C-alpha cells in the first residue's frame, strides 16, 4: 500500500529559493514546476520549464532552485510497502507531462482525501496515488513538447466528456468550438491523438449510449434519440440501422 507523507499545490516562494538534499528526503518525491526553475540531475544543471516535473526515488539527490523572484510548484511525498513494485516509475529525469491537468486533478483529490474523516481514507489515498503514478507514467516524456502538446489534456477531457454525455455536442463543429480550435485543426489533432476521425468517434459514442438505453431502460426510441443528440428520431433510426444492421426496436427485441 502507498502512503502519503505530504502534499502541496501552488506553493509560492518569494526571493531566492532552493532545495539541497544530497541524500534525498527519505521517501519518494514528485515535484511539478509551475514557474521556471533550475534542476540538477547527474551533476548537470538543467532548465525546468513550467509544466515539467521530476520524480525522485528514496535516497536520490534532490537539488532544484528558483531562477526568478517568484517560484511556484506542486509537490508530493509518499512511500510504498515492500509489496509495491515501483521499479518502472520514470524517476530521476526531466519529464514533460502531456496530461498535466489530469495529474493536477488527482492531486486535488488527494489534498481533500488526506483530511477526510472516512474510515476508508487510507485505502482511498492508496488508490489515488496508484492512479496518479499510472497517469504520470502514461503522460510523461523526456522529449520536448510537440506543437500539439498544449492541447493533449484538453482533447483527452473533451473525448471523456463526449463518451459520458454524447448528446452534449450537436456536431463536430460544436466540439471544435468547445476546444477553442478551428474545425480543420481540430480534425487533424483528433485523428492524430485518437487514431479515429472525430465524426466517427461522435457516432460511436452516440451508438454506444443508444445500445445501453435500449438494453437497460424503458425509454422510447424518440427519447433515446434525443439523449444521444438527435432532434430527428428518423435520422437516428437510419444511422442506427446503418451501423448495427437492425432498427432500434429490433435491437431491443433481441435483448
Backbone as a ProteinNet text record, in pm:
[ID]
protein_1_A
[PRIMARY]
XXXXXXXXXXXXXXXXXXXXXXXXXXXXXXXXXXXXXXXXXXXXXXXXXXXXXXXXXXXXXXXXXXXXXXXXXXXXXXXXXXXXXXXXXXXXXXXXXXXXXXXXXXXXXXXXXXXXXXXXXXXXXXXXXXXXXXXXXXXXXXXXXXXXXXXXXXXXXXXXXXXXXXXXXXXXXXXXXXXXXXXXXXXXXXXXXXXXXXXXXXXXXXXXXXXXXXXXXXXXXXXXXXXXXXXXXXXXXXXXXXXXXXXXXXXXXXX
[TERTIARY]
84.3	0	87.2	46.1	116.7	62.9	152.5	115.8	160.5	70.9	100.5	166.3	281.9	350.4	312.3	318.3	288.3	254.5	171	132	110	147.3	124.4	99.5	9.9	-21.5	-12.1	49.9	68.5	134.9	240.6	316.3	407.3	391.4	466.2	586	698	816.2	865.2	896.6	943.4	1092.6	1161	1304.3	1375.6	1501.5	1581.2	1526.5	1506.1	1455.3	1532.8	1572.5	1642.6	1620.4	1621.7	1620.3	1753.4	1824.2	1954.2	1954.2	1918.5	1916.2	2007.8	2133.3	2228.7	2185.5	2112.1	2071	1919.8	1854.5	1710.6	1633.7	1504.8	1417.6	1373.6	1425	1388.7	1262.8	1201.5	1080.9	1079.3	973.5	955.8	907.4	954.7	913.6	883.5	763	725.3	718.9	790.2	785.7	737	636.1	587.2	612.3	691.8	730.5	622.6	580.7	480.4	541.8	666.8	743.9	879.9	955	1088.9	1176.6	1257.1	1346.8	1470.9	1569.4	1689.3	1695.9	1711.2	1710.8	1845	1905.3	2032.4	2008.9	2049.8	2039.5	2172.5	2222.9	2351.3	2462.3	2461	2566.4	2549.7	2442.5	2420.8	2298.7	2312.8	2202.2	2120.6	1991.3	1904	1791.2	1751.1	1635.9	1506.9	1422.4	1293.3	1184.2	1114.8	1009.5	880.5	791.7	661	589.6	535.5	469.9	559.3	689.4	779.3	778.7	833.5	827.3	948.3	968.5	1073.3	1024	1054.3	1020.1	1149.8	1172.6	1292.2	1257.8	1342.1	1321.8	1393.9	1361.9	1426.8	1579.1	1648.7	1794.2	1856.4	1777.3	1830.2	1846.1	1956.3	1984.3	1872.6	1828.6	1723.7	1780.9	1795.8	1852.9	1780	1711.9	1647	1631.7	1620.9	1615.5	1541.2	1501.2	1431.3	1529.5	1475.5	1559.9	1504.2	1387.7	1328.1	1291.4	1224.2	1187.8	1074.3	1004.9	894.5	906.5	875.2	883.9	757.1	698.7	576.2	591.2	548.5	546.3	437.5	412.5	336.5	438.4	408.6	496.4	414.2	471.5	404.2	509.3	505.4	593.8	512.5	566.4	495.7	594.6	548	627.9	542.2	609	539.3	586.7	502.1	540.4	627.3	682.7	767.5	690.6	560.6	480	456.2	483.1	460.5	580.4	556.3	662.3	663.8	759.9	770.2	890.4	946.1	1069.6	1051	928.6	905.3	874.8	871.4	837.9	948.4	911	1008.9	1081.8	1170.1	1235.2	1372.4	1414.2	1548.7	1572.1	1467.3	1485.1	1378.6	1409.3	1315.1	1195.9	1076.8	954.5	871.2	810.8	710.8	578.3	481.5	354.2	253	213.9	112	-26.7	-40.2	-169.7	-163.2	-98.4	-78.1	-209.7	-312.1	-440.1	-496.2	-485.3	-534.9	-455.6	-323.6	-239.4	-275.4	-298.5	-334.8	-470.6	-562.8	-694.3	-682.3	-597.2	-575.9	-508	-415.1	-351.4	-452.9	-545.6	-650.2	-737.8	-768.5	-844.7	-766.3	-635.8	-552.1	-548.9	-544	-545.4	-671.8	-784.6	-910.1	-917.5	-866.5	-878.5	-790.3	-677.9	-588	-647.2	-748.9	-815.3	-955.7	-985.1	-1117.1	-1130.4	-1248.5	-1270.3	-1310.2	-1316	-1361.7	-1270.2	-1330.4	-1252.5	-1178.7	-1221.7	-1158.3	-1052.8	-1012.4	-920.9	-791.2	-728.2	-600.5	-614.8	-723.4	-748.3	-768.6	-845.8	-870.7	-742.1	-660.4	-532.6	-443.4	-436.9	-356.3	-400.9	-530.9	-582.4	-557.3	-575.3	-549.4	-401.8	-314.5	-170.7	-133.2	-190	-161.5	-207.7	-327.1	-378.2	-292.2	-251.1	-165.9	-34.3	25.6	152.6	134.9	21.9	-7.5	-21.3	-91.8	-109.4	24.9	108.6	241.1	322.1	321.2	395.3	335.3	203.5	133.9	155.3	163.2	167.3	304.2	407.7	538.9	619.1	707.2	801.3	926.2	1039.1	1164.7	1193.8	1105.6	1123.5	1066.5	1105.2	1044.6	900.2	811.4	671.3	652.8	558.2	529.9	446.5	424	343.2	202.1	155.1	19.8	12.7	125.3	128.4	38.3	22.3	-57.9	-204.9	-247.2	-389.2	-421.2	-319.9	-342	-440	-415.5	-503.7	-644.9	-655	-785.2	-860.2	-789.3	-852.9	-895.3	-813.1	-849.1	-976.7	-985.8	-1103.1	-1228	-1212.4	-1326.7	-1378.7	-1288.1	-1332.2	-1401	-1346.9	-1411.5	-1550.6	-1563.2	-1691.9	-1788.3	-1737	-1819.2	-1879	-1798.6	-1847.9	-1935.7	-1915	-2000.3	-2136.5	-2140.3	-2265.9	-2266.2	-2289.8	-2279.6	-2382.1	-2488.6	-2587.6	-2550.5	-2439.7	-2398	-2354.9	-2293.6	-2240.6	-2328.3	-2383.2	-2472.3	-2396.5	-2268.2	-2189.8	-2041.5	-1961.5	-1816.4	-1776.2	-1847.5	-1820	-1834.4	-1936.8	-1957.6	-1845.7	-1795.7	-1683.8	-1558.6	-1532.6	-1416.8	-1427.6	-1548.9	-1571.6	-1546.4	-1589.8	-1568	-1419.6	-1341.3	-1197	-1124.4	-1197.3	-1135.8	-1043	-1072.9	-986.5	-1065.9	-995.2	-1060.6	-1102.2	-1203.6	-1256.1	-1150.5	-1074.8	-974.6	-862.6	-818.9	-711.8	-762.9	-888.5	-947.9	-953.1	-996.6	-998.8	-859.8	-759.3	-622	-575.2	-594.4	-548.9	-621.4	-750	-830.2	-782.1	-761.3	-715.3	-574.4	-487.2	-351	-350.6	-437.3	-438.6	-505.4	-619.5	-701.2	-708.4	-650.6	-647.6	-781.9	-873.5	-1007.4	-1056.2	-1141.1	-1193.7	-1290	-1301.2	-1389.8	-1535.4	-1572.3	-1710.4	-1739.3	-1646.6	-1665.3	-1673.9	-1594.4	-1596.5	-1726.3	-1774	-1901.8	-2014.8	-2013.2	-2115.3	-2103.2	-1980	-1958.9	-2008.2	-1979.7	-2024.4	-2176.6	-2241.5	-2388.1	-2449.7	-2391.1	-2445.7	-2422.9	-2310.2	-2285.8	-2390.4	-2418.1	-2519	-2656.7	-2689.1	-2820.2	-2838.9	-2737.4	-2746	-2770.4	-2701.3	-2721.2	-2866.1	-2918.5	-3056.2	-3158	-3133.1	-3225.1	-3224.9	-3108.4	-3095.9	-3145.8	-3122.2	-3137.5	-3244.6	-3316.4	-3422.5	-3549	-3656.5	-3783.8	-3810.6	-3708.1	-3724.1	-3768.3	-3846.5	-3889.2	-3771.7	-3785.6	-3681.3	-3662.4	-3772.6	-3761.4	-3685.6	-3712	-3640.9	-3492.8	-3462.9	-3322.7	-3251	-3319.5	-3260.6	-3222.1	-3310.9	-3284.5	-3166.5	-3160.3	-3048.9	-2914.9	-2920.3	-2797.2	-2764	-2841.6	-2807.2	-2879.2	-2985.6	-3058.9	-3195.9	-3219.5	-3350	-3452.6	-3405.2	-3491.9	-3471.3	-3572.6	-3555.7	-3547.5	-3598.7	-3587.1	-3439.5	-3367.2	-3223.8	-3151.3	-3187.1	-3126.2	-3149.5	-3273.5	-3304.2	-3229.2	-3216.7	-3143.3	-2995.6	-2934.6	-2793.3	-2772.4	-2864.1	-2853	-2856.8	-2952	-2960.7	-2838.9	-2790.7	-2672	-2550.1	-2547.8	-2432.9	-2442.1	-2562.5	-2577.7	-2658.2	-2715.2	-2785.8	-2928.3	-2974.4	-3112.4	-3164.7	-3295.9	-3353.3	-3341.3	-3355.4	-3352.2	-3456.4	-3575.6	-3680.8	-3643.4	-3587.5	-3542.4	-3429	-3338.6	-3225.5	-3278.7	-3372.1	-3429.5	-3502.9	-3569.4	-3643	-3554.3	-3429	-3335.2	-3264.9	-3281.8	-3213.3	-3282.6
-120.2	0	124.4	224.7	351.9	444.2	520.9	610	752.5	846.4	987	1049.6	1112.4	1183	1330.9	1393.8	1537.8	1573.5	1676.5	1722.1	1871.8	1939.3	2083	2120.6	2216.3	2261.2	2413.1	2458.1	2601.7	2668.7	2604.9	2660.5	2771.5	2891.9	3008.9	3035.2	3068	3113	3241.5	3341.3	3468.9	3483.1	3549.9	3565	3436.6	3427	3308.2	3187.4	3079.3	2955.7	2838	2746.9	2628.4	2511	2392.4	2266.7	2197.9	2165.2	2098.3	1979.2	1862.3	1740.8	1637.1	1631.2	1538.4	1391.9	1355.6	1215.7	1198.9	1295.2	1286.1	1320.4	1289.1	1321.6	1197.9	1081.4	958.7	893.4	953.5	896.7	934.5	896.3	937.9	1082.6	1158.6	1298.7	1329.6	1376.2	1428.1	1579.9	1647.3	1793.8	1831.7	1916.5	1970.8	2120.8	2168.5	2308.8	2392	2499.3	2589	2721.1	2744	2856.5	2802.2	2883.4	2840.2	2809.2	2703.2	2662.8	2599.9	2574.2	2501.9	2372.9	2261.7	2129.1	2062.3	2005.4	1935.3	1785	1721.8	1577.2	1522.6	1421.8	1360.7	1463.7	1561.7	1661.7	1773.7	1770.9	1873.4	1957.6	2088.4	2177.9	2200.7	2170.4	2177.1	2277.3	2351.7	2441.1	2360.1	2390.3	2323.1	2424.4	2403.7	2496.4	2469.1	2567	2542.1	2424.9	2335.3	2216.1	2094.2	2112.4	1997.5	1942.6	1823.6	1756.6	1667.1	1622.7	1524.7	1438.1	1310	1215.5	1161.4	1188	1139.8	1014.1	911.4	792.1	809.3	729.1	742	730.5	822.2	820.8	896.6	939.6	1012.1	1159.1	1215.8	1357	1444.6	1542.2	1635.9	1777.5	1835.1	1969.3	2047.1	2153.6	2241.4	2378.9	2482.3	2618.2	2710.8	2824.5	2924.6	3000.9	3063.3	3147.3	3288.3	3312.7	3446.3	3486.5	3599.4	3647.6	3572	3490	3411.9	3268.2	3174.4	3032.4	2962.7	2879.5	2806.4	2661.9	2569.9	2428.9	2351.7	2229.4	2128.8	2027	1963.3	1855.1	1745.9	1627.3	1511.9	1416.7	1392.6	1296	1170.2	1052.6	928.9	814.6	706.7	584.7	466.3	354.9	232.1	117.7	15.9	-104	-193.1	-297.3	-389.3	-455.5	-468.9	-535.8	-447.5	-318.1	-226.7	-227.9	-259.4	-258.4	-122	-39	96.1	110.1	-3.2	-1.1	58.5	54.7	103.4	253	318.6	461.1	543	649.7	731.3	828.9	778.6	864.3	912.3	1024.1	1075.4	1138.3	1185.4	1253.3	1361.5	1455.4	1563.1	1508.3	1542.3	1493.7	1610.9	1591.9	1685.7	1612.5	1663.1	1593.7	1640.5	1549.1	1582.4	1583.5	1521.6	1515.3	1585.7	1700.7	1774	1801.8	1837.8	1870.2	1749.9	1631.2	1511.1	1482.7	1498.9	1477.5	1576.5	1702	1803.3	1773.5	1722.8	1688.4	1576.6	1479.5	1371.6	1424.1	1518	1577	1654.2	1722.1	1793.3	1695.9	1581.1	1478.3	1426.7	1409.2	1364.3	1467.3	1596.3	1702.2	1693.7	1666.8	1656.7	1527.3	1420	1290.3	1280.3	1349.5	1337.8	1396.6	1481.6	1536.9	1479.4	1375.5	1313.6	1236.2	1240.3	1162.5	1017.6	981.2	847.8	737.7	627.3	511.7	447.4	477.8	422.2	517.5	617.7	718.8	658.3	569	511.4	433.9	361.5	285.5	379.4	485	582.3	652.5	691.3	756.7	663.4	537.3	438.9	427.8	417.7	403	528.3	644.8	769.6	783.6	744.9	750.3	655	536	440.6	495.3	553.5	610.4	727.7	811.7	925.3	878.5	774.2	724.5	661.6	596.6	543.5	657.2	761.4	876.6	945.4	949.2	1009.5	933.6	801.6	719.5	730.1	737.8	743.3	876.6	983.1	1115.2	1178.2	1110.6	1174.6	1141.9	1232.8	1212.2	1291.6	1241.9	1317.1	1403.5	1398.8	1480.2	1619.5	1710.6	1843.2	1830.6	1910.7	1900.6	1930.6	1862	1885.5	2011.5	2048.9	2169.4	2151.8	2024.9	1998.7	1968.3	1964.3	1917.7	1994.5	2123.9	2206.9	2167.5	2096.6	2062.2	1919.7	1841.2	1698.8	1677.4	1741.1	1723	1770.6	1880.3	1934.2	1835.1	1772.1	1674.1	1550.3	1507	1391.4	1417.8	1536.3	1570.7	1581	1638.2	1653.3	1516.1	1423.3	1289.6	1216.3	1230.2	1168.2	1226.5	1357.3	1425.3	1374.6	1352.7	1302.9	1166.7	1074.9	940.5	936.1	1030.7	1035.3	1095.2	1187.3	1255.6	1286.6	1184.9	1203.6	1299.2	1327.9	1422.5	1566.6	1588.8	1725.4	1804.4	1734.4	1802.3	1771.2	1874.7	1855.9	1819.6	1856.4	1832.5	1838.9	1797.8	1809.5	1956.4	2039.5	2183.9	2237.1	2189.1	2231.2	2179.3	2059.2	2005.4	2090.5	2127.9	2211.6	2346.3	2401.3	2529.7	2516.9	2405.1	2383	2374.7	2323	2312.1	2441.7	2538.3	2664.9	2652.9	2558.2	2533	2546.7	2576.4	2578.3	2436	2424	2292.1	2204.4	2259.3	2179.9	2133.6	2224.7	2188.2	2085.5	2099.2	2003.4	1863.9	1855.7	1727.8	1663.7	1744.3	1693.7	1642.3	1722.5	1683.8	1559.6	1553.6	1441.6	1309.5	1306.4	1182.6	1146.3	1245.4	1219.3	1163.5	1216.5	1177.2	1042.5	1018.3	901.2	797.7	825.8	728.6	706.3	798.5	787.2	928.4	942.3	1075	1118.5	1248.2	1298.2	1266.3	1267.7	1233	1086.8	998.5	856	831.4	904.1	886.9	940.5	1053	1108.2	1008.1	947.8	849.1	725.6	680.2	562	587.4	707	740.5	741	795.8	801.3	661.4	577.6	443	357.8	375.7	303.6	340.4	470.3	516	463	465.3	417.2	269.5	190.2	46.7	26.3	105.8	94.2	125.6	237.9	277	175.7	119.6	19.8	-108.4	-144.7	-268	-252.1	-136.5	-124.5	-26.7	36	128.4	101.1	167.4	157.6	284.7	365.9	489.4	459	548.2	530.7	559.8	515.3	540.3	690	764.1	909.5	972.3	927.8	980.2	944.6	824.4	782	863.8	887.3	968.7	1106.8	1166.1	1299.5	1296.1	1193.2	1180.6	1165.4	1106.7	1083.8	1198.8	1307.6	1426.2	1442	1363.7	1372.8	1436.6	1548.2	1611.7	1534.3	1467.2	1391.5	1242.8	1172.5	1031.3	945.5	996.7	921.9	913.2	1023.6	1024.2	927.8	930.4	839.9	694	658.9	520.4	476.6	568.6	535.6	510.1	594.8	577.4	451.7	425.5	306.5	179.7	172.6	54	42.3	154.2	151.2	101.9	130.7	93.2	-51.7	-93.9	-224.2	-325.6	-281.7	-375.7	-404.8	-348.5	-366.1	-232.2	-217.9	-94.5	-95.2	20.6	23.6	-68.3	-72.1	-158.4	-304.9	-342.6	-480.9	-516.4	-422.3	-445.9	-471.9	-391.1	-408.1	-541.9	-585	-709.9	-832.7	-819.4	-932.1	-945.2	-845.8	-847.9	-942
0	0	0	-77.2	-81.8	27.1	86.6	197.1	164.7	182.3	157.2	278.7	257.5	365.8	369.2	252.7	245.6	102.8	87.9	-45.1	-41	-147.9	-157.7	-302.4	-323.3	-458.2	-467.4	-574.5	-598.5	-478.5	-428.8	-316.5	-367.9	-312.7	-357.2	-265.4	-327.2	-253.7	-320.4	-240.8	-294	-267.8	-360	-347.5	-385.4	-347.3	-379.1	-302.9	-373.5	-312.4	-369.2	-281.7	-330.4	-236.3	-292.4	-218.3	-244.2	-137.5	-148.4	-52.9	-103.4	-21.8	-86.5	-43.9	-106.8	-100.1	3.3	20.8	10.8	-51.9	-69.8	55.7	53.8	167.2	244.1	205.7	275.3	222.5	119.8	59.6	-88.3	-158.5	-297	-299.4	-396.4	-409.3	-555	-579.9	-711.3	-701.4	-791.2	-798.6	-937.8	-943.3	-1069.8	-1067.2	-1160.1	-1163.5	-1233.2	-1165.8	-1222.5	-1268.7	-1232.3	-1283.7	-1325.7	-1397.4	-1440.4	-1319.9	-1334	-1225.9	-1287.2	-1203.4	-1244.3	-1163.3	-1232.1	-1171.1	-1196.8	-1093.1	-1107.8	-1110.2	-1220.2	-1235.3	-1287.3	-1219.9	-1259.9	-1272.6	-1183.1	-1181.6	-1282.3	-1361.3	-1461.9	-1424.4	-1437.2	-1408.1	-1534.7	-1527.4	-1643.3	-1619.2	-1722.3	-1706	-1700.7	-1604.1	-1589	-1620.6	-1730.1	-1772.2	-1696.7	-1687.9	-1625.9	-1693.4	-1611.8	-1664.9	-1668.2	-1644.7	-1637.4	-1495.2	-1478.4	-1348.4	-1330.8	-1208.4	-1177.7	-1062.2	-1069.4	-962.9	-905	-777.1	-708.3	-629	-638.4	-556.8	-423.8	-323.3	-192.3	-203.9	-137.2	-138.1	-252.3	-348.6	-463.6	-429.6	-476.8	-452.5	-507.8	-428.6	-469.8	-467.7	-585.8	-595.7	-705	-665.7	-762.4	-698.1	-782.6	-729.1	-824.4	-769.8	-849	-936.9	-1042	-1128.2	-1139.1	-1083.1	-1085.5	-943.7	-930.2	-797.9	-732.7	-809	-753.7	-802.9	-715.9	-751.6	-703.6	-790	-757	-801	-715.6	-756.7	-683.7	-733.9	-661.2	-610.8	-498.1	-453.4	-387.1	-386.6	-330.4	-273.8	-141.7	-76.3	-42.2	-74.8	-41.4	-25.8	34.4	47.2	4.9	-22.9	-57.2	30.8	43.1	116.5	27.8	87.8	11.8	-102.2	-84.9	-187.3	-309.7	-297.2	-409.2	-503.9	-629.4	-730.6	-798.7	-760.1	-814.5	-907.8	-948.4	-1026.8	-1166.2	-1217.6	-1354.4	-1360	-1246.4	-1246.5	-1313.6	-1384.1	-1457.5	-1365.2	-1282.6	-1182.9	-1231.2	-1171.2	-1195.5	-1330.6	-1397	-1524.9	-1541.5	-1628.6	-1655.9	-1732.6	-1687.1	-1750.7	-1801.5	-1915.1	-1964.1	-1965.1	-1892.2	-1875.8	-1979.9	-2068.5	-2167.8	-2105.3	-1987.6	-1919.2	-1784.2	-1782.3	-1657.6	-1585.7	-1658.9	-1595.9	-1519.7	-1577.8	-1512	-1384.3	-1391.3	-1273.8	-1164	-1201.1	-1102.2	-1039.5	-1117.2	-1062.4	-959.6	-985.4	-888.8	-762.2	-778.6	-661.2	-577.1	-643.3	-569.2	-490.2	-549.9	-478.2	-358	-374.7	-263.6	-151.6	-188.8	-87.1	-1.3	-66.4	8.3	88.5	29.9	95.8	219.8	220.4	335.2	463.5	450.3	569	587.5	512	522.8	653.7	716.6	839.1	810.4	683.9	645.3	699.6	740.7	784.5	667.7	546.6	427.2	368.5	445.4	392.5	339.1	415.4	372.9	243.2	229.1	106.2	-11.3	10	-96.8	-138.6	-41.4	-71.7	-152.2	-111.4	-183.5	-329.5	-352.3	-488.3	-571.3	-511	-582.5	-617.5	-525.6	-553.6	-666.7	-665	-772	-906.9	-909	-1033.3	-1079	-985.7	-1020.7	-1081.7	-1024.2	-1077	-1214.5	-1236.3	-1369.5	-1470.5	-1429.8	-1518.4	-1543.7	-1441.8	-1456.4	-1560.8	-1550.9	-1647	-1786.2	-1792.3	-1921.4	-1991.6	-1914.3	-1976	-1985.5	-1934.9	-1932.3	-2057	-2089.9	-2199	-2168	-2210.1	-2191.3	-2313.8	-2415.7	-2535.2	-2512.3	-2598	-2595.1	-2640.5	-2585.7	-2625.7	-2773.8	-2839.6	-2979.6	-2994.2	-3119.4	-3144.2	-3092.6	-3082.6	-3038.2	-2888.9	-2821.3	-2683.1	-2589.3	-2614.3	-2524.9	-2527	-2632.9	-2646.5	-2603.8	-2567.3	-2540.5	-2425.9	-2312.4	-2196.7	-2229.3	-2302.5	-2340.6	-2429	-2522.2	-2611	-2532.6	-2438.6	-2355.7	-2276.7	-2217.1	-2137.9	-2226.1	-2345.6	-2434.7	-2477.7	-2509.1	-2551.3	-2435.9	-2315	-2199.3	-2179.2	-2199.4	-2187.1	-2293	-2413.3	-2523.3	-2491.3	-2441.3	-2413.5	-2288.3	-2198	-2079.1	-2111	-2207.7	-2242.1	-2391.7	-2476.5	-2622.3	-2679.2	-2605.4	-2653.4	-2629.4	-2563.7	-2528.8	-2651.7	-2747.5	-2865.8	-2986.2	-3047.6	-3161.7	-3288.5	-3294.2	-3415.4	-3383.3	-3479.8	-3466.3	-3459.5	-3531.8	-3527.1	-3385.1	-3314.8	-3176	-3086.2	-3113.8	-3037.6	-3058.1	-3182.8	-3212.9	-3142.7	-3141	-3073.9	-2924.1	-2864.2	-2721	-2689.2	-2784.3	-2764.5	-2798.9	-2857.3	-2894.1	-3013.2	-3104.5	-3219.6	-3348.8	-3457	-3587.1	-3622.6	-3706.7	-3740.6	-3807.7	-3901.7	-3973	-3878.7	-3788.7	-3694.6	-3594.7	-3553.3	-3461.1	-3523.7	-3649.1	-3720.6	-3719.8	-3749.6	-3756.6	-3621.4	-3516.7	-3383.1	-3333.6	-3360	-3308.6	-3367.2	-3497.3	-3559.1	-3512.5	-3499.9	-3453.7	-3311.6	-3227	-3086.6	-3064.9	-3132.6	-3101.3	-3212.9	-3328.5	-3436.6	-3502.6	-3487.2	-3545.3	-3575.1	-3676.9	-3707.2	-3597.6	-3576.8	-3472	-3504.2	-3633.5	-3667.7	-3635.1	-3669.5	-3641	-3490.4	-3412.8	-3267.8	-3208.1	-3261.7	-3216	-3242.2	-3360.4	-3394	-3305.4	-3280.4	-3196	-3054.2	-3001	-2865.7	-2858.1	-2960.3	-2960.6	-2972.6	-3057.5	-3074.2	-2948.8	-2884.1	-2758.1	-2653.7	-2644	-2548.1	-2585.8	-2715	-2760.3	-2726.4	-2748.5	-2717	-2567.8	-2484.8	-2340	-2303	-2353.6	-2318.6	-2370	-2486.5	-2541	-2457.6	-2406.4	-2327.8	-2185	-2125	-1980.2	-1933.7	-2027.2	-1986.5	-2067.1	-2024.5	-2096.2	-2176.3	-2197.6	-2273.9	-2416.8	-2473.3	-2611.9	-2705.5	-2829.5	-2928.3	-2949.3	-2949.3	-2964.7	-2847.3	-2725.5	-2607.6	-2613.2	-2657.4	-2668.6	-2775.8	-2886.1	-2992.6	-2939	-2861.6	-2805.7	-2709.1	-2625.4	-2530.5	-2602.8	-2721.3	-2797.3	-2892.5	-2884.3	-2961.1	-3092.7	-3116.1	-3242.1	-3219.6	-3284.3	-3275.8	-3357.8	-3461.1	-3551.6	-3527.2	-3474.7	-3444.3	-3570.3	-3684.1	-3810	-3852.5	-3837.8	-3868	-3775.7	-3649.1	-3551.9	-3591.8	-3627.5	-3662.9	-3788.5	-3884.2	-4006.7	-3977.6	-3895.7	-3861.7	-3777.3	-3685.7	-3600.9	-3686.6	-3781.5	-3865.5	-3956.6	-4007.2	-4091	-4015.7	-3886.2	-3803.5	-3755.8	-3714.4	-3647.8	-3729.3	-3838.5	-3924.9	-3885	-3774.8	-3728.9	-3680.2	-3673.8	-3621.1	-3469.2	-3404.3	-3257.1	-3194.1	-3252.2	-3196.3	-3210.8	-3325.4	-3345.2	-3250	-3230.4	-3137.7	-2998	-2953.7	-2819.2	-2809	-2914.9	-2912.9	-2904.3	-2946	-2941.1	-2807.1	-2720.4	-2591.7	-2492.5
[MASK]
+++++++++++++++++++++++++++++++++++++++++++++++++++++++++++++++++++++++++++++++++++++++++++++++++++++++++++++++++++++++++++++++++++++++++++++++++++++++++++++++++++++++++++++++++++++++++++++++++++++++++++++++++++++++++++++++++++++++++++++++++++++++++++++++

